[in-house]
Every structure is written in structure tokens, then in C-alpha cells.
């Protein structure tokens, strides 16, 4: 019996040792496995970052520890919701109909220039205007045109008279521009800041109040009925924070400087409103809005010249068709303080030199210049041909660095169609798109010089 008892005790001790060993070994193995899993996740995250054009466009590596445990259920719910949205979108008429998708502003991987024929359950369902009142973002100048004889839409005749001081003014400005280019400050194309987004809105777009923080009774009266700003609208990047809204159904436009949406609604430091845009001379005066007195409206607008900030934009539509059928807008260094020229109605220039560049000046490339023979990048040649046929209007001043032209700004959250090898700039960075532009071939077209508004065209 004693031997049997000793045998049983030995067996039980062995089993206890086995279980004890297992309790020690198993966590170590699990930890090792967990470590390997984390290392694998790290490698996958690094590969993902390497594939992204910018780190901001990539998801962050997964969280660790307690934070990961808290996020995991939400992540699962997010994935399930995404699957439901994806399944619903397959049944959506907007997904099946490219034309309807463009009209509602829904993002698409590729948006054909022409819509396919309507099919069952597609475009034949209902018109875009009946479908939604959501604004179609970023289609400036596709419909936004001023009067056919305005400085923005009228072609310059080949024999347009040149200002007698053209040579002195341009040489002074371009000497400075070339000196700055030697320090890598090149003439640039503004595509992501200091330009403006233009939101084209339908007739039924709800109106919201916009408070002008500077005293201007006539502008406040024009805005009293509200402005049809869509809920998703955002001002341009940069300190100017421009915002433009255009409503084709009423042929009306609103624009703001230093626009911001605050807890109590929209605010702006300054702005302008314009009715009958298609008949406008392309600047603000008493004809801009019904009921204005003769001296009112001349200081409206979100630029310092009373020229609309949306005028002269190089649009996405322009670059897609490879032709710009309107004048361009520019900011220049060292604009004149004491004078400006038509169509400008005021100036914020500071220069008192005799050879300063007046705001409102209309510059054009020599009409005898053979642009095709210059071997320019495609986008530069397109801009140069517009400058030769329609001109470049100086609508603002820069901070003293160089010249800027302005392109339609892509709204926040939309893909930047300008950049990349397949982008609208043809792989050329915006900051160097104008490096090879033939600046020395510019001429200044003769126009009326003014010291105060109204500044009218030469008779």
C-alpha cells in the first residue's frame, strides 16, 4: 500500500509539473506570436505609406494597447456601414448615370465630357435640377461670362494701340521679376490658395445670411435677402479666403473677401454682389445691383480694384479643352499708388515711381509673336495664346515678389486635377508653369488713366 501511495503521489506531482509548465510556456508563445503580428502590421503600414503620394492621404498605423481595444468595435461597425453604403450606391441612379453624377456633384473616378444615352433606370428618371438642390462645385466661367464687349470676353484687335509708357513700365517690373527668379521666386500659377472656388448653384438653393464686418450700408442692403451658399462650401486657402457663388438661373454672382463660417453663420470682411452678370462690363459700379445710387458699388468686390475675383480665372474646363477664350487675371509687384487705369476703379498699390505698373492695366503678348515656334510646355503655350488674343488684366498686387496668374481653385475635399503626370498641367509644377512664358514680349494696351472712380473707357 505504501508503494502504491508513493506511486500515485509521483504521478500527481508529474501532472502538476506539466500543467505548471504549460501555464508558463503558453503566455510566452502567445506574446511571441503577438509580437510577430505587430511587426507584420508595421511592415504593411510602411508599405502603404510608401505607395501614397503624401502621408496625409494614408491611414495612420493601427493603435496599440487599450486604445486599439476601444477602437476595434467601432472599426468593425465602420466597415459594415461602408459595405452597406457601397451596396446601396450600386442601386443608386446617380452611380449608374454619369451625367446625373456630374450634376449632383458626386465624386467619380472618371467623368466623361459627354454623357452616355439615357438608359432604363438612369438619366431618364429625372432631370438633375429635379433631383437635388446641391451645388455643383467648381465650374466657373463655364457659364460665368461678362458682356461680350467687356475687357474679359472681347478679343483684342491686332492693331490695339500700345500705351506710350509701355516699355518703361514693363521693363521696370520685369527686371524685378527676373531678379527674383534668380532666387527661385518664379512667376506662378495660383491653384490651391489666393485664388477662389466658384460654386455654381441651382435656382432652389437655400439662402443664408452673410454678415459684412466692415461698414457698408449699400452692400448690406444687397445681401439682405441672403446668399445661396451651399452647406459644403469652403473659402479658398490663404489669408484672402475668397469665396464666389454664381447662380445662372438669376444671372447673379456674390463674392467675399476673408469669408468664414462661424458659430453664428457666415461672415466676411468685404465683398460684392452682381446682377445681370452676362451684361456687366466686368467691374463693380452702380449697375451691379438694382437700386444703387450713382456713386455706390464702385468700392465693392473682394479685390482691391473692384474687378471680380472670379474674372480671368483659368478654369479646369479651359485646360481640358486646351483653349482659353477670355482674358486672364494677374497680380503684380509694385503697383502704382496714385493712379490706375480702366477697367479698375481703385487701387491698393504703394509704389510712387514713375515707371510703376498701374492696376487695371491690360497687358498682351506681341500679336506678331509665333507662340508655336517657342517650344513651350503645352499649358504654358495655352496661357500664352490667351494672353496674345485677350490679354492679361492686372487686378491686384502681390507682396513684392513676382507675378501671379490665377486658376480655378479645386474645392476642399476634391481631388487636385492639376497635379501629377496625367494632371491638367502636364506634370509641370504650378510654381514653374510660367517660367518659360515670354514675359519680355508683353505690351501694355493704351487705356484711360484715373486717380478716382468712376474710371471709364476711352471714347
Secondary structure as the mmCIF struct_conf table of DSSP 4:
data_model
#
loop_
_struct_conf.conf_type_id
_struct_conf.id
_struct_conf.beg_label_comp_id
_struct_conf.beg_label_asym_id
_struct_conf.beg_label_seq_id
_struct_conf.end_label_comp_id
_struct_conf.end_label_asym_id
_struct_conf.end_label_seq_id
HELX_RH_AL_P HELX_RH_AL_P1 UNK A 2 UNK A 51
BEND BEND1 UNK A 52 UNK A 54
HELX_RH_3T_P HELX_RH_3T_P1 UNK A 55 UNK A 57
BEND BEND2 UNK A 58 UNK A 58
HELX_LH_PP_P HELX_LH_PP_P1 UNK A 59 UNK A 63
HELX_RH_AL_P HELX_RH_AL_P2 UNK A 65 UNK A 91
HELX_RH_AL_P HELX_RH_AL_P3 UNK A 93 UNK A 96
HELX_RH_AL_P HELX_RH_AL_P4 UNK A 98 UNK A 104
TURN_TY1_P TURN_TY1_P1 UNK A 105 UNK A 105
BEND BEND3 UNK A 109 UNK A 109
BEND BEND4 UNK A 113 UNK A 114
HELX_LH_PP_P HELX_LH_PP_P2 UNK A 115 UNK A 118
TURN_TY1_P TURN_TY1_P2 UNK A 120 UNK A 124
BEND BEND5 UNK A 125 UNK A 125
HELX_RH_AL_P HELX_RH_AL_P5 UNK A 128 UNK A 131
STRN STRN1 UNK A 136 UNK A 137
BEND BEND6 UNK A 138 UNK A 138
TURN_TY1_P TURN_TY1_P3 UNK A 140 UNK A 142
BEND BEND7 UNK A 143 UNK A 143
TURN_TY1_P TURN_TY1_P4 UNK A 148 UNK A 149
BEND BEND8 UNK A 150 UNK A 150
TURN_TY1_P TURN_TY1_P5 UNK A 151 UNK A 153
BEND BEND9 UNK A 154 UNK A 154
HELX_LH_PP_P HELX_LH_PP_P3 UNK A 155 UNK A 157
TURN_TY1_P TURN_TY1_P6 UNK A 158 UNK A 159
HELX_LH_PP_P HELX_LH_PP_P4 UNK A 160 UNK A 161
STRN STRN2 UNK A 162 UNK A 162
HELX_LH_PP_P HELX_LH_PP_P5 UNK A 163 UNK A 163
TURN_TY1_P TURN_TY1_P7 UNK A 164 UNK A 165
HELX_RH_AL_P HELX_RH_AL_P6 UNK A 166 UNK A 181
TURN_TY1_P TURN_TY1_P8 UNK A 182 UNK A 184
STRN STRN3 UNK A 188 UNK A 190
BEND BEND10 UNK A 191 UNK A 192
STRN STRN4 UNK A 193 UNK A 193
BEND BEND11 UNK A 194 UNK A 195
STRN STRN5 UNK A 198 UNK A 200
TURN_TY1_P TURN_TY1_P9 UNK A 203 UNK A 204
HELX_LH_PP_P HELX_LH_PP_P6 UNK A 205 UNK A 207
STRN STRN6 UNK A 208 UNK A 208
STRN STRN7 UNK A 210 UNK A 212
BEND BEND12 UNK A 213 UNK A 214
HELX_RH_AL_P HELX_RH_AL_P7 UNK A 217 UNK A 222
TURN_TY1_P TURN_TY1_P10 UNK A 223 UNK A 225
STRN STRN8 UNK A 227 UNK A 227
TURN_TY1_P TURN_TY1_P11 UNK A 231 UNK A 232
HELX_LH_PP_P HELX_LH_PP_P7 UNK A 235 UNK A 236
STRN STRN9 UNK A 237 UNK A 237
BEND BEND13 UNK A 238 UNK A 238
TURN_TY1_P TURN_TY1_P12 UNK A 239 UNK A 240
STRN STRN10 UNK A 243 UNK A 247
HELX_RH_3T_P HELX_RH_3T_P2 UNK A 248 UNK A 250
TURN_TY1_P TURN_TY1_P13 UNK A 251 UNK A 251
STRN STRN11 UNK A 252 UNK A 257
BEND BEND14 UNK A 258 UNK A 258
STRN STRN12 UNK A 260 UNK A 262
TURN_TY1_P TURN_TY1_P14 UNK A 263 UNK A 264
STRN STRN13 UNK A 265 UNK A 268
BEND BEND15 UNK A 269 UNK A 269
STRN STRN14 UNK A 270 UNK A 274
BEND BEND16 UNK A 275 UNK A 276
HELX_RH_3T_P HELX_RH_3T_P3 UNK A 277 UNK A 279
BEND BEND17 UNK A 280 UNK A 280
BEND BEND18 UNK A 282 UNK A 283
BEND BEND19 UNK A 285 UNK A 285
TURN_TY1_P TURN_TY1_P15 UNK A 286 UNK A 287
BEND BEND20 UNK A 288 UNK A 289
TURN_TY1_P TURN_TY1_P16 UNK A 290 UNK A 291
TURN_TY1_P TURN_TY1_P17 UNK A 294 UNK A 295
BEND BEND21 UNK A 296 UNK A 297
TURN_TY1_P TURN_TY1_P18 UNK A 298 UNK A 299
BEND BEND22 UNK A 301 UNK A 303
TURN_TY1_P TURN_TY1_P19 UNK A 304 UNK A 305
BEND BEND23 UNK A 306 UNK A 306
TURN_TY1_P TURN_TY1_P20 UNK A 309 UNK A 312
STRN STRN15 UNK A 314 UNK A 314
HELX_RH_AL_P HELX_RH_AL_P8 UNK A 316 UNK A 321
TURN_TY1_P TURN_TY1_P21 UNK A 322 UNK A 322
BEND BEND24 UNK A 326 UNK A 326
STRN STRN16 UNK A 328 UNK A 332
BEND BEND25 UNK A 333 UNK A 334
STRN STRN17 UNK A 335 UNK A 341
TURN_TY1_P TURN_TY1_P22 UNK A 342 UNK A 343
STRN STRN18 UNK A 351 UNK A 351
TURN_TY1_P TURN_TY1_P23 UNK A 354 UNK A 355
HELX_LH_PP_P HELX_LH_PP_P8 UNK A 356 UNK A 356
STRN STRN19 UNK A 357 UNK A 359
TURN_TY1_P TURN_TY1_P24 UNK A 360 UNK A 360
STRN STRN20 UNK A 362 UNK A 365
TURN_TY1_P TURN_TY1_P25 UNK A 367 UNK A 368
HELX_RH_3T_P HELX_RH_3T_P4 UNK A 371 UNK A 374
HELX_RH_AL_P HELX_RH_AL_P9 UNK A 378 UNK A 389
TURN_TY1_P TURN_TY1_P26 UNK A 390 UNK A 390
STRN STRN21 UNK A 392 UNK A 397
BEND BEND26 UNK A 399 UNK A 401
STRN STRN22 UNK A 404 UNK A 406
STRN STRN23 UNK A 407 UNK A 407
HELX_LH_PP_P HELX_LH_PP_P9 UNK A 408 UNK A 411
TURN_TY1_P TURN_TY1_P27 UNK A 412 UNK A 413
BEND BEND27 UNK A 414 UNK A 414
TURN_TY1_P TURN_TY1_P28 UNK A 417 UNK A 418
BEND BEND28 UNK A 419 UNK A 420
TURN_TY1_P TURN_TY1_P29 UNK A 421 UNK A 422
BEND BEND29 UNK A 423 UNK A 423
TURN_TY1_P TURN_TY1_P30 UNK A 424 UNK A 427
HELX_RH_3T_P HELX_RH_3T_P5 UNK A 430 UNK A 432
TURN_TY1_P TURN_TY1_P31 UNK A 433 UNK A 436
BEND BEND30 UNK A 437 UNK A 437
HELX_RH_3T_P HELX_RH_3T_P6 UNK A 439 UNK A 441
STRN STRN24 UNK A 442 UNK A 444
STRN STRN25 UNK A 445 UNK A 445
HELX_LH_PP_P HELX_LH_PP_P10 UNK A 446 UNK A 446
STRN STRN26 UNK A 449 UNK A 450
BEND BEND31 UNK A 451 UNK A 453
#
